[in-house]
Every structure is written in structure tokens, then in C-alpha cells.
Amino acid sequence: MRETIEKILTRLLVVAAGLAAASLIAQYGLYLPQKFLGYLIYVDVGIIVFFIAENFIRLGMSRERLDYLKSHWVDFLFIFLFMTQIVLIRFFSRTAVMETYLVKLNIVSLTKAYIVTMQIYMGLALFTKTIDANRFIARLKISPPQMVLASFGTVVAAGTLMLLLPRATASGQSMSFIDALFTATSATCVTGLIVVDTGSFFSRFGQMIILFLIQLGGIGIMSLVAFSAAAIGRGIGMRERAMLTDILDSSFIGEVTRLLRNIVLITVIFETAGVLLLSRIWARDFSSPMTTFYYSLFHSISAFCNAGFSLFSDSLEGFRSRPDVVLTFAVLIILGGLGFIALSNLFSYFVGLVRGARPRPRLNLHTKIVLITSGLLLAAGTTAFYALEADGSMADFNGGERVLSAFFSSVTARTAGFSTLGMSAIAVPTALVMVFLMFVGASSGGTGGGVKTNTFGVLIATLRSMLRARRDVEVFRRAIPSDIVTKAICVVMLSVGLVFATSVVVSTYERTGFMDILFETVSAFGTVGLSRGITQGLTPASKVAIIITMFLGRIGPLTLGLAISQRVHEQTYKYPNERVMIG
């Protein structure tokens, strides 16, 4: 009997969550007559009533009710807030003192905000149900690379449909399908290439859709779904843990929950810090605190996720003489680009040092390679940019602005997409340096793209070992397995092939300089978002090619790495060796 009720409640929850999402889209994405809006209010109330009933029924059926309350505390927090509002409105609103207080409190707006929050939460509940399909997934035998591909593709498709809604644009007119697809892909793949100005073309609703896609794409869709399921008490099964172990490149299934917790914790800490810092810095630049907060929130998430989307039409060019703004963005970009695996290891390392843990905590080889490679690339990029552009595009800058812009350009080329000066103004040698930095990109397990700094570091270590006639690839007194070296070479070769193929396609349809096309293509592959000014004028065929490149740039190397890292089947035979001349 209990199992039957559980199944019925689960199916009704999916229906209710779907209705919540549909109601939210209808109210804020479409222009509806007042009559229909009135009907939607009844739908919203019905969803909330079902949500409350569902939780109390499950609580009543639970054998360990205290444990159930602890694991579903978010659900009951929503219920408590709703009940509190009902009591205030029903029993105390008629008294003079309470009526004055409720007016000041703006209880109507609070109730509306609560309903919207509940709709989003119910939509999230529906979203997390995707990981409950254990039998269906097992039947299809979906591998981790296929799951990553499917999850990103689903979010891009949903984002495209959302951006096609009339209220997503400031004008109230739906944008073209190809532009909506381009924007949704760019946001989900945290690229930042735009065909329309984000700040002026989209409404607040459209901008929030873009921001949501950025956060999903930056933190990792599967990671966010799994963490959300665990946080609201839905739980994740052993199959999902095993799949996430492959996706997150973790050594043990037991580490998955801790790593997921660290990913979300790190994201919340750094993005919140970014919001607080930018709110303080921009306090005098905007007319109202809410506008300041909104701009700070949008740009903090966009910077940490290395997305490059900006509400300013000139990106950060207007702030090139503001070190507080530029350095805040630079720190967020660098931290997001280091990758959650390295950040989690750094977090555990410093916590262990503070606590005096035994054995003494250490940085793993992955983190060391990421830190050293990232530092060297930042220093080399800053030096090259300053040397090549000090008397060129930065000729009108003062000394401090030149150093700041050179450093920030080196940072942003590592998949961020923000800029303090126009990329169309830089010389060809500088553009080639930027192309190299964009191709390398950020680090594995992070919010950026490219072939990754750790891949580049492994290749340099391989070259060093070959020049020193060493059989093994050695770094920091550790030998790198041959399958990792092979994987790094394959990732780079396929990435070069993708960039070459896209450049050929785009150059076929565009009548512009090849340097601009190469820059655009590598920017799309590295999910950077920098452009030499040709994005908005691309033909539909070129937009499709760039869309595919952005998608594969975010998915391809990762999917390839995961596919290669699958368990190798032992062969019962081996062919004889024969040498081939190289070089």
C-alpha cells in the first residue's frame, strides 16, 4: 500500500512541477489577457496546496519522521513561510496596527514573490526527477559522455524555446530562431559570443533566462542536478554516483557527494563575494540599490562562470581606468578557470593546514600542473600583449591603464570574453597570441573551454621527457601514465581539426579577413566570447557552424576524454611491432 501511494505521489509531483513551470512561463513569458491570468492564480494555489499535502502525506508514511524532516527541511521551510503569510492575512490584517505594518511590509509583493519562488522550486523538483529514471537509463545503457551530451543539448533546446517567448525581448517581439539558438548555446556553453546586445535587446526576463543558462553551463548540469536532488531529499542512486565519478574524474564513488558539495559551496562563496564587492564598487554608478545589486549579480555569475556576457554594450571598456572593477572581474575569472577539482583540492589543503591535519595535506599533481601552467600563461600573455600593443591600441592609455589592460586581456583570453578594449583594434601578431591563449583555455573541471591548461602541461612535460631521452613522462617526481599522454594528444588533434573545419566553413560564406575568421572560430571553440566585430554580421550558415563549434568546444574535449578513459578491454592477442620513421 505504501509503495502504491509513493508511486502515485511521485507521478502527481511530476505533473504539478510541469504545471508550475508552465504557469511561470505563461505569466512572465507571454502577453495574456487578464481573464487567463486569473485562472493561473487558481492553478498556482492548487500547486501549493498539493505540495503541502504531498509532504505531510510522506511524513505520515515515514517510519523515521525526524530523519524525514531533516532531509526535507527546505520543503517544510516553504510550508512554514506560506502558513505564516496566511495567518497574518487571515487573522491580523483587519487590526489597524497590523494593517499598517503589512502595508509597510508589502505583503502582497511578498506573497507574489513566494509563489514565484515556489514555482521555480517545483520546476527544480521536476528537473531533479531526471536522475530518478534508473531503469530507463540502464535499459538504454547511456554512458557518461552521452549523458553529458544529452544534458547540455536538452538545456540548449529549452533555453532556445524560452528566449523565443515575446516577453524575453525588450521590444516584445520574438527574436529569430537562429539568433535564439545562438544565444542559448553561447550562454549554456559559457561562451559569450552575441548576435544582439544583451543589455538592450533582452528584457529582465530574457536576461534572467540567460543568467540561468550561464549558471547551469558553468557549474555543470549533471553536478547541479545531482546536488539539487540530494539537497531536497530526493537522493542519488549508486548508478548516478558511478556516472558522476566518471564525469567528475573522481577516484572513488564515495568522494562524489563531498566533491559535489565542494563544487556548489565554492561557487556560492565566490559568486556571493563577487556580488558584495561589485555592489560596493558600483554603489555610486547606478541610480538605485536594486539596479546595483542586479548588475552585480549578473556580472559576478558571468565572470566566475567565464561566460563573458555583459549588460554593458561595450563590455568593460568604460571601466578600463578602474582597477577595483577590472581586478575584481580578473580574480573571479581566474578562480572559475582553475577548475572545481583544483579549487576543491586547494580548499582541502588549506583547511588541513589550519587544522594541523595528519598526515600533512598536499596538493595533487593535477592542481600543481594547473597552477603552474595557468601562472606561466598569464605572465607570458601579459608581457606579450603589453610589448605588442603599448604603442598600438593602447597608445592613448596612461602607464597604469596599459599594465591593467595587458593583464586583463591575458586573463580574459583564457575563456572569459570580457574586454577593456576592442579586439578589432589589436594588431595581427597580438591577435595570434590571443588565438593561442584562447585555444589552450582554462582548466579541466572548471567553467571554461579550450584544450585545457592541464592538457597543455602534459604535452610540454612529454616534449621535455623526449628531449631528455626519458622513457617516462615525469613531473614533480611523479610519472604520468601513458594513457593520459595519449588522451592529451588526441584531444589536441581533434580540437585542431574542429577549428580547421569550422574556419573553412565560415570563410566560405563570409567576405572578411581570415584573421577575423580564425579569431572568431577559436573564440567559439575555447568558449571565450571575444570577437573582432564580425559576430552580428554572420550569415545563417556561419552562425550554425559557430553554434556547433561552441557546443563541441564545451562538450567535445570533455566527452572525448571521458570516452577514451572508459575501461579498456584486454585483448587475448598482440600484433608484432614494426617501426615507423617520425620527423
C-alpha positions in Angstrom: 0.0 0.0 0.0 2.8 2.4 0.9 4.6 1.7 -2.3 1.5 2.4 -4.4 0.9 5.7 -2.6 4.6 6.6 -3.2 4.3 6.0 -6.9 1.0 8.0 -7.2 2.6 10.9 -5.3 5.7 10.8 -7.5 3.7 10.9 -10.7 1.5 13.7 -9.3 4.6 15.6 -8.3 5.9 15.5 -11.9 2.5 16.8 -13.2 2.4 19.5 -10.5 6.0 20.5 -11.3 5.2 20.7 -15.0 2.2 22.9 -14.3 4.3 25.1 -12.1 6.9 25.6 -14.8 4.2 26.2 -17.5 2.4 28.7 -15.3 5.6 30.6 -14.6 6.4 30.7 -18.4 2.9 31.8 -19.3 2.7 34.6 -16.7 6.2 36.1 -17.3 7.0 35.0 -20.9 3.7 35.6 -22.7 1.3 38.5 -23.0 -2.0 37.0 -21.8 -5.5 38.6 -21.2 -6.4 39.4 -17.6 -9.0 36.6 -17.7 -6.4 33.9 -18.2 -4.1 35.4 -15.6 -6.9 35.0 -13.1 -7.2 31.3 -14.0 -3.5 30.9 -13.5 -3.8 32.1 -9.9 -6.1 29.2 -9.1 -3.5 26.9 -10.7 -0.8 28.3 -8.5 -2.8 27.9 -5.4 -3.7 24.3 -6.3 0.0 23.6 -6.9 0.9 24.9 -3.4 -1.9 23.0 -1.8 -0.8 19.8 -3.4 2.9 20.5 -2.4 1.9 20.9 1.2 -0.4 17.8 1.2 2.3 15.7 -0.5 4.9 16.5 2.1 2.6 15.8 5.0 1.4 12.5 3.5 5.0 11.4 3.0 5.8 12.5 6.5 2.9 10.5 7.9 4.0 7.3 6.0 7.7 7.7 7.0 9.0 5.3 9.7 11.7 7.8 10.7 9.8 11.1 10.8 12.6 13.1 12.4 15.0 11.9 9.7 12.5 12.8 7.0 12.1 16.3 8.4 15.9 16.8 8.5 16.3 15.6 4.9 13.3 17.7 3.6 13.9 20.8 5.6 13.7 23.0 2.5 10.2 21.8 1.7 8.9 22.4 5.2 10.6 25.9 5.3 8.4 26.8 2.3 5.4 25.4 4.0 6.1 27.4 7.2 6.6 30.7 5.3 3.3 30.1 3.4 1.4 29.3 6.6 2.8 32.4 8.3 1.6 34.6 5.5 -1.9 33.0 5.6 -2.2 33.6 9.3 -1.1 37.2 9.0 -3.5 38.0 6.3 -6.5 36.0 7.7 -6.4 36.9 11.3 -4.4 40.0 11.8 -4.8 42.1 8.7 -8.0 43.8 10.0 -6.4 45.4 13.0 -5.2 49.0 12.5 -1.7 48.4 13.7 -1.2 45.2 11.8 -2.7 46.6 8.6 -0.2 49.5 8.7 2.6 47.0 9.3 1.5 44.7 6.4 1.3 47.7 4.1 4.9 48.7 5.0 5.9 45.1 4.7 4.2 45.0 1.2 2.7 41.6 2.0 1.1 41.4 -1.5 4.5 41.6 -3.1 5.9 39.1 -0.6 3.1 36.7 -1.4 3.7 37.1 -5.2 7.5 36.5 -4.6 6.7 33.4 -2.6 4.5 32.0 -5.4 7.2 32.6 -8.0 9.8 31.0 -5.7 7.6 28.0 -5.2 7.1 27.7 -9.0 10.8 27.7 -9.5 11.3 25.2 -6.7 8.7 22.9 -8.1 10.3 23.2 -11.6 13.5 22.3 -10.0 11.8 19.2 -8.4 10.8 18.2 -11.9 14.3 18.8 -13.2 15.8 16.6 -10.5 13.4 13.8 -11.4 15.6 13.2 -14.5 18.1 11.3 -12.3 15.3 9.1 -10.9 15.0 7.2 -14.2 17.4 4.4 -13.2 15.7 1.6 -15.1 15.2 3.7 -18.2 18.8 4.8 -18.2 20.0 1.3 -17.6 17.9 0.0 -20.4 19.4 2.5 -22.8 22.9 1.9 -21.5 23.8 5.6 -21.6 27.4 6.2 -21.0 28.7 9.3 -19.1 29.8 11.1 -22.3 26.4 10.5 -23.8 24.7 11.7 -20.6 26.8 15.0 -20.7 26.0 15.5 -24.4 22.3 14.9 -23.8 22.0 17.1 -20.7 23.7 20.1 -22.4 21.6 19.5 -25.6 18.4 19.5 -23.6 19.3 22.7 -21.8 20.2 24.4 -25.0 16.9 23.4 -26.6 14.9 24.5 -23.5 16.8 27.8 -23.4 16.1 28.4 -27.1 12.4 28.0 -26.6 12.4 30.3 -23.6 14.3 33.0 -25.5 11.7 32.8 -28.3 9.0 34.0 -25.8 7.7 37.5 -26.6 8.5 38.8 -23.1 12.1 37.7 -23.4 12.9 40.8 -25.5 12.6 44.4 -24.6 10.5 45.2 -27.7 8.0 42.4 -27.0 8.7 40.8 -30.4 10.1 37.3 -30.7 13.6 37.0 -32.0 14.6 34.8 -34.9 15.1 31.1 -34.2 18.7 31.0 -35.3 19.6 34.0 -33.0 17.7 32.4 -30.1 19.6 29.2 -30.7 22.9 31.0 -31.0 22.3 32.9 -27.7 21.1 29.9 -25.8 24.1 27.9 -26.9 26.5 30.7 -26.1 25.1 31.1 -22.6 24.9 27.3 -21.8 28.4 26.7 -23.2 29.6 29.9 -21.2 31.0 31.4 -24.4 29.8 35.0 -24.6 29.6 35.5 -28.3 26.5 37.5 -29.0 24.5 38.4 -32.1 22.4 41.0 -30.2 23.2 43.4 -27.4 22.3 41.6 -24.1 21.6 44.7 -22.1 19.3 46.5 -24.5 17.8 43.8 -26.7 16.6 41.5 -23.9 14.1 42.3 -21.1 14.8 41.5 -17.5 13.0 38.1 -18.0 15.2 37.3 -21.0 18.4 38.4 -19.2 17.4 36.1 -16.2 17.0 33.2 -18.7 20.5 33.8 -20.0 21.9 34.1 -16.5 20.2 30.8 -15.5 21.7 29.1 -18.6 25.1 30.5 -17.7 24.9 29.1 -14.2 23.8 25.7 -15.4 26.5 25.6 -18.0 29.2 26.9 -15.7 28.7 24.7 -12.7 27.9 21.6 -14.8 24.4 20.4 -15.4 24.8 16.9 -14.1 26.6 18.1 -11.0 23.9 20.7 -10.3 21.0 18.2 -10.8 22.6 15.6 -8.5 23.4 18.2 -5.8 19.8 19.6 -6.0 18.3 16.1 -5.7 20.4 15.4 -2.6 19.7 18.8 -1.1 15.9 18.5 -1.3 15.9 14.9 -0.1 15.4 13.1 -3.4 18.7 11.4 -3.2 21.0 9.9 -5.9 21.5 6.2 -6.6 24.6 4.2 -7.0 24.4 4.2 -10.8 24.2 8.0 -10.8 27.2 8.1 -8.3 29.2 5.9 -10.6 28.3 8.0 -13.6 29.3 11.2 -11.7 32.5 9.5 -10.7 33.4 9.3 -14.4 32.2 12.8 -15.2 34.0 14.5 -12.3 37.1 12.3 -12.8 36.9 11.2 -9.2 38.8 8.1 -7.8 36.1 6.8 -5.5 32.4 6.7 -5.6 32.3 7.8 -2.0 34.0 11.0 -2.9 31.2 12.2 -5.3 29.0 13.7 -2.6 31.8 15.6 -1.0 33.0 16.8 -4.4 29.5 17.9 -5.3 29.2 19.7 -2.0 32.5 21.5 -2.6 31.6 22.5 -6.1 28.4 24.2 -5.0 30.0 25.6 -1.9 32.9 27.1 -3.8 30.5 28.6 -6.4 28.2 30.1 -3.8 31.2 31.6 -1.9 33.0 33.2 -4.8 29.9 34.4 -6.6 28.5 35.9 -3.4 31.8 37.6 -2.7 31.7 39.0 -6.3 28.2 40.4 -5.8 29.2 42.0 -2.5 32.4 43.6 -3.9 30.8 44.8 -7.1 27.7 46.2 -5.2 30.1 48.2 -3.0 32.2 49.4 -6.0 29.2 50.3 -8.2 27.1 51.8 -5.4 27.5 55.3 -6.9 27.4 54.3 -10.6 23.7 53.3 -10.6 20.5 55.2 -9.6 19.1 52.6 -7.2 20.3 49.8 -4.9 18.2 47.2 -6.7 19.8 48.1 -10.1 23.3 48.0 -8.5 22.5 44.5 -7.0 21.1 43.2 -10.3 24.1 44.3 -12.3 26.5 43.0 -9.6 24.7 39.6 -9.5 24.6 39.2 -13.3 28.3 40.1 -13.8 29.6 38.1 -10.8 28.0 34.9 -12.1 29.0 35.7 -15.7 32.6 36.3 -14.6 33.0 33.3 -12.3 31.5 31.1 -15.0 33.8 32.6 -17.6 30.8 33.4 -19.7 31.7 36.9 -20.8 28.0 38.1 -21.1 27.7 41.7 -20.1 24.8 44.2 -19.7 27.1 47.0 -20.9 27.2 47.4 -24.6 30.9 48.0 -24.6 31.7 45.2 -22.2 34.1 46.7 -19.6 35.7 49.3 -21.9 34.2 52.0 -19.8 35.9 50.7 -16.7 39.5 50.3 -18.1 40.8 53.0 -15.7 39.0 51.4 -12.7 41.4 48.9 -11.1 38.8 47.9 -8.5 36.3 46.8 -11.2 38.9 45.2 -13.5 40.7 43.3 -10.8 37.5 42.0 -9.2 36.5 40.6 -12.6 40.0 39.2 -13.1 40.0 37.3 -9.8 36.6 35.8 -10.5 37.6 34.7 -13.9 40.9 33.2 -12.7 39.2 31.3 -9.9 36.4 30.0 -12.2 39.0 29.0 -14.8 41.2 27.0 -12.4 38.5 24.3 -12.2 36.5 22.8 -9.3 38.8 19.8 -9.0 41.8 22.1 -8.3 39.8 24.5 -6.2 38.5 21.6 -4.1 42.0 20.3 -3.6 43.2 23.8 -2.6 40.3 24.2 -0.2 41.0 20.9 1.5 44.8 21.7 1.5 44.4 25.0 3.4 41.7 23.7 5.7 44.1 20.8 6.6 47.0 23.2 7.2 44.9 25.3 9.5 43.6 22.3 11.5 47.1 20.7 11.6 45.8 17.5 10.0 47.9 14.4 10.0 49.1 13.2 7.6 50.1 16.6 6.3 47.8 17.6 3.4 49.3 18.0 0.0 48.4 19.4 -3.4 47.9 16.6 -6.0 49.7 16.6 -9.4 46.6 17.9 -11.3 46.5 21.0 -9.1 50.2 21.7 -9.4 50.1 21.5 -13.2 47.1 23.7 -13.3 48.6 26.4 -11.1 52.0 26.5 -12.7 50.7 26.3 -16.3 48.0 29.0 -15.6 50.5 31.3 -13.9 53.0 31.0 -16.8 50.4 31.6 -19.5 49.1 34.6 -17.6 52.5 36.1 -17.2 53.5 35.4 -20.8 50.2 36.7 -22.2 50.5 39.9 -20.2 54.1 40.5 -21.3 53.3 39.8 -25.0 50.2 42.0 -25.0 52.0 44.9 -23.4 55.0 44.7 -25.7 52.9 44.4 -28.9 50.1 46.9 -28.0 51.7 49.6 -25.8 52.3 51.8 -28.9 49.3 50.4 -30.8 45.8 50.0 -29.5 46.9 51.3 -26.0 48.8 54.3 -27.3 46.3 56.7 -25.7 46.4 54.9 -22.3 48.4 56.0 -19.4 51.0 53.7 -17.8 48.7 52.2 -15.3 45.9 51.6 -17.8 48.4 49.8 -20.1 49.5 47.4 -17.5 46.0 46.8 -16.3 44.6 46.2 -19.8 47.5 44.0 -20.8 47.0 41.8 -17.7 43.2 41.7 -18.1 43.5 40.8 -21.8 45.7 37.9 -20.9 43.2 36.8 -18.2 40.1 37.2 -20.4 41.6 35.3 -23.3 41.5 32.3 -21.0 37.8 31.8 -22.0 36.2 34.8 -20.2 35.2 37.1 -23.0 35.1 40.4 -21.2 37.3 43.2 -22.6 38.6 46.6 -21.7 39.5 47.5 -25.3 38.1 46.5 -28.7 39.7 43.3 -30.2 39.3 44.8 -33.7 41.9 47.4 -32.8 44.7 45.0 -31.9 47.4 44.1 -34.4 47.7 40.7 -36.1 50.7 39.5 -34.0 48.7 40.3 -30.9 45.6 38.5 -32.3 47.7 35.4 -32.9 48.9 35.4 -29.3 45.3 35.7 -28.2 44.4 32.8 -30.5 47.0 30.7 -28.8 45.7 31.6 -25.3 42.1 31.0 -26.3 43.0 27.6 -27.8 44.7 26.5 -24.6 41.8 27.9 -22.5 41.0 27.2 -18.8 41.5 24.0 -16.8 39.6 20.8 -16.7 36.6 20.5 -14.4 36.1 24.3 -14.5 33.9 26.8 -16.1 36.0 27.5 -19.2 36.8 25.8 -22.5 39.8 25.1 -24.7 42.0 22.1 -24.7 42.7 23.0 -21.0 45.9 24.0 -19.2 46.5 20.6 -17.8 46.4 19.1 -21.3 48.9 21.7 -22.4 51.1 21.0 -19.4 51.1 17.2 -20.0 52.2 17.9 -23.6 55.0 20.2 -22.5 56.1 17.5 -20.0 56.0 14.9 -22.8 58.2 17.1 -25.0 60.6 17.7 -22.1 60.9 14.0 -21.5 61.5 13.2 -25.2 64.3 15.9 -25.4 65.9 14.4 -22.3 65.6 10.9 -23.8 63.5 9.7 -20.9 61.1 6.8 -21.4 58.6 8.0 -18.8 56.9 11.4 -18.7 57.8 12.7 -15.2 56.5 15.8 -13.4 57.2 16.7 -9.7 58.7 13.2 -9.1 55.5 11.6 -10.4 55.2 9.6 -13.6 52.2 10.3 -15.9 50.5 7.2 -17.3 50.9 6.6 -21.0 47.1 6.6 -21.5 46.9 10.2 -20.1 49.6 11.3 -22.6 47.7 9.6 -25.4 44.4 11.2 -24.3 46.1 14.7 -24.3 47.5 14.2 -27.8 44.1 13.0 -29.1 42.3 16.0 -27.5 44.6 18.5 -29.2 44.5 16.8 -32.6 40.7 16.7 -32.6 40.5 20.3 -31.4 42.8 21.4 -34.2 40.6 19.5 -36.7 37.5 21.1 -35.4 38.9 24.6 -35.6 40.2 24.0 -39.1 36.9 22.6 -40.3 34.9 25.5 -38.9 37.3 28.1 -40.3 36.9 26.5 -43.8 33.1 26.6 -43.5 32.9 30.2 -42.2 35.5 31.5 -44.7 33.3 30.0 -47.5 30.3 32.2 -46.5 32.0 35.3 -45.1 33.8 38.0 -47.0 36.2 39.2 -44.3 39.8 38.8 -43.4 40.9 35.3 -42.4 42.5 36.6 -39.2 39.0 37.7 -38.1 37.5 34.3 -39.0 40.2 32.4 -37.3 39.9 34.6 -34.2 36.1 34.1 -34.2 36.4 30.3 -34.6 39.0 29.8 -31.9 37.0 32.1 -29.6 33.9 29.8 -30.2 35.9 26.6 -29.7 37.5 27.9 -26.5 34.2 29.3 -25.3 35.9 32.7 -24.9 33.4 35.1 -26.4 35.9 37.7 -27.7 35.3 38.8 -31.3 36.9 41.2 -33.8 33.4 42.6 -34.6 32.0 40.1 -37.1 29.6 38.0 -34.9 26.5 40.1 -35.5 27.0 40.2 -39.3 27.5 36.4 -39.8 25.3 34.6 -42.3 22.9 31.9 -41.0 25.2 29.2 -42.3 28.2 30.7 -40.5 26.1 31.0 -37.3 25.2 27.4 -37.5 28.9 26.5 -37.8 29.8 28.7 -34.8 26.9 27.2 -32.8 28.2 23.7 -33.4 31.8 24.8 -32.6 30.7 26.4 -29.3 28.8 23.2 -28.3 31.6 20.9 -29.2 34.1 23.3 -27.7 32.3 22.9 -24.3 31.5 19.2 -24.8 33.9 17.8 -27.3 37.2 17.5 -25.5 35.5 16.6 -22.2 33.4 13.9 -24.0 36.4 12.7 -25.9 38.4 12.4 -22.7 35.6 10.5 -20.9 35.1 8.2 -23.9 38.9 7.4 -24.0 39.0 6.9 -20.3 36.5 4.1 -20.4 37.7 0.7 -19.2 39.9 -0.9 -21.8 39.0 -4.5 -22.7 42.0 -6.8 -22.5 42.9 -8.4 -25.8 44.0 -12.1 -26.0 46.4 -11.3 -28.8 49.0 -8.8 -29.8 50.4 -7.9 -33.2 54.1 -7.8 -33.8 55.9 -4.4 -33.5 57.2 -2.6 -36.6 59.0 0.8 -36.5 57.8 3.9 -38.5 60.0 6.8 -39.3 59.0 10.0 -37.4 60.2 13.5 -38.1 
